[in-house]
Amino acid sequence: MAECRRANLGDKHPCRSCAVSARAVCNTLDVQALAELRNQGGEVRLSQGEALFHQGDRADCVFSLTSGIIQLYALLPDGRRQVIAFHFPGEFIGLCGWGDHHCTAEAVSRATLCRFDAARFEQFARRKAELAQSSQHRLTGDLIAAQNRTVLLGRATARERLACFLHDVHHRSQAGAGAGAPGNVIHLPMSRIDIADYLGLTKETVSREFTALRQARTIRSRPGRQLEILDMARICSLAFGTGTFSESALAAL
């Protein structure tokens, strides 16, 4: 449906060829509303390691990620870092656009985003009930994911945490994969330190658990920072077999 609407846009309109049209927060808008929204915004391109915004910056913009991966992290007073989330194409960043940013957003890989002034986006959403509903749905999903992740970090073993992470990346990658893409191969541009800071583990523990899964022929490394999941049943068993977590809940982590 979203692709059909975008086909009616002008040839030069940037939304016409959007690769995440079916998953973006604006996917419910009709052609006129979509064009109006997009004309209010601009595009941001980031290199790997470049920050979209920093912790403490004024939260005056919201962003729709169209390509690449963005990580959110917070620095503690003693200098330690906690990775809060990884965002994938089609996801929205900064919907709680008021006050100052409580974290830094940094590109894990080259990334492209649509940028909108937060106040203007909120005003636009008030006039477009479908956009407001879509935004609210995403906020609710983010809250549920944060709650589930709290349980994950508090109760799961290192291997269970890594299995949940791999299952989550697979689930979200498949949502954005094109036709014919290998169903068991995921792109992991995150470093071992990034993953460790996300899962509340040490880099050494993450490396050890990756090695254990490779030796058990559950996963296999591939060129280009890709990983092939050889035994999805095993990953699911580790992630969901404790009875503490459900697949539907962890799908949003």
Residue pairs with C-beta under 8 A, 6 or more apart in sequence:
1 22
1 27
2 21
2 22
2 24
2 27
3 21
3 22
5 29
5 30
5 31
5 34
6 15
6 16
6 17
6 18
6 21
6 31
6 34
7 16
8 31
9 15
9 16
9 31
9 34
9 35
10 16
13 35
13 38
14 38
14 43
15 21
15 26
15 34
15 35
15 38
18 24
18 66
19 66
19 67
19 89
19 176
20 64
20 65
20 66
20 67
20 89
20 90
20 176
21 27
22 90
23 89
23 90
23 91
23 175
23 176
24 64
24 66
24 90
24 92
25 64
25 92
25 131
25 134
25 135
25 138
26 34
26 37
26 38
26 64
26 131
26 134
27 134
28 130
28 131
28 133
28 134
29 37
29 128
29 130
29 131
33 128
33 131
36 124
37 116
37 121
37 124
37 128
37 131
38 114
40 116
40 117
40 120
40 121
40 124
41 114
41 115
41 116
41 117
42 114
42 115
43 112
43 113
43 114
43 115
44 52
44 63
44 112
44 113
44 114
44 115
45 110
45 111
45 112
46 52
46 68
46 70
46 107
46 110
46 111
46 112
46 113
47 107
47 110
48 107
48 108
48 109
48 110
48 189
49 106
49 107
50 106
50 107
51 104
51 105
51 106
51 107
52 63
52 70
52 93
52 105
52 106
52 107
52 111
52 113
53 59
53 61
53 94
53 101
53 104
53 105
54 101
54 104
55 74
55 75
55 101
55 102
55 103
55 104
56 100
56 101
57 100
57 101
58 100
58 101
59 94
59 96
59 97
59 98
59 99
59 100
59 101
59 118
60 97
60 117
60 118
60 119
61 94
61 97
61 115
61 116
61 117
61 118
62 92
62 93
62 94
62 95
62 97
62 115
62 116
62 118
62 121
63 92
63 93
63 94
63 113
63 114
63 115
63 116
64 91
64 92
64 93
64 113
64 114
64 116
65 87
65 88
65 89
65 90
65 91
65 92
65 93
65 111
65 112
65 113
66 89
66 90
66 112
66 113
66 114
67 89
67 110
67 111
67 112
68 89
68 107
68 108
68 109
68 110
68 111
68 112
69 86
69 87
69 88
69 107
69 108
69 109
69 111
69 189
69 190
70 86
70 87
70 93
70 105
70 106
70 107
70 108
70 111
70 113
71 83
71 85
71 86
71 87
71 105
71 106
71 108
71 190
71 194
71 198
72 83
72 84
72 85
72 86
72 87
72 93
72 103
72 104
72 105
73 81
73 82
73 83
73 84
73 103
73 104
73 106
73 197
74 81
74 82
74 84
74 102
74 103
74 104
75 81
75 104
76 82
81 197
82 197
82 200
83 194
83 197
83 198
84 103
84 198
85 142
85 145
85 198
86 108
86 169
86 190
86 198
87 93
87 105
88 172
88 173
88 175
88 176
89 176
90 175
90 176
91 138
92 135
92 138
93 105
93 113
94 101
94 105
94 118
95 135
95 138
95 139
95 142
96 139
97 118
97 119
97 121
97 122
98 118
108 189
108 190
108 194
109 189
124 131
125 131
125 132
125 135
126 132
141 252
144 249
144 252
145 252
145 253
148 245
148 249
148 250
148 252
148 253
149 253
151 244
151 245
152 160
152 161
152 164
152 245
152 250
152 253
153 161
153 199
153 200
155 242
155 244
156 164
156 242
156 244
156 245
158 199
158 201
158 205
158 206
158 209
159 209
159 212
159 213
159 238
160 238
160 239
160 242
161 199
161 200
161 201
162 195
162 199
162 206
162 209
162 210
162 213
163 213
163 235
163 236
163 238
163 239
164 238
164 239
164 245
164 250
164 253
165 195
165 198
165 199
165 253
166 186
166 219
166 227
166 229
166 235
167 235
167 236
167 239
167 250
168 250
168 251
168 253
169 186
169 188
170 184
170 186
170 229
170 232
170 235
171 251
173 186
173 187
174 181
174 183
177 183
182 228
184 228
184 229
184 230
184 232
185 222
185 226
185 227
185 228
185 229
186 226
186 227
186 229
187 224
187 225
187 226
187 227
188 225
188 226
188 227
189 225
190 198
192 203
192 206
192 207
192 210
193 203
195 201
195 206
196 202
196 203
196 205
196 206
199 206
210 219
213 219
214 220
214 221
216 231
216 234
217 230
217 231
218 229
218 230
218 231
218 234
218 235
219 227
219 228
219 229
219 230
219 231
219 235
220 227
220 228
220 230
221 227
221 228
222 228
229 235
236 247
239 245
239 247
239 250
240 246
240 247
240 250
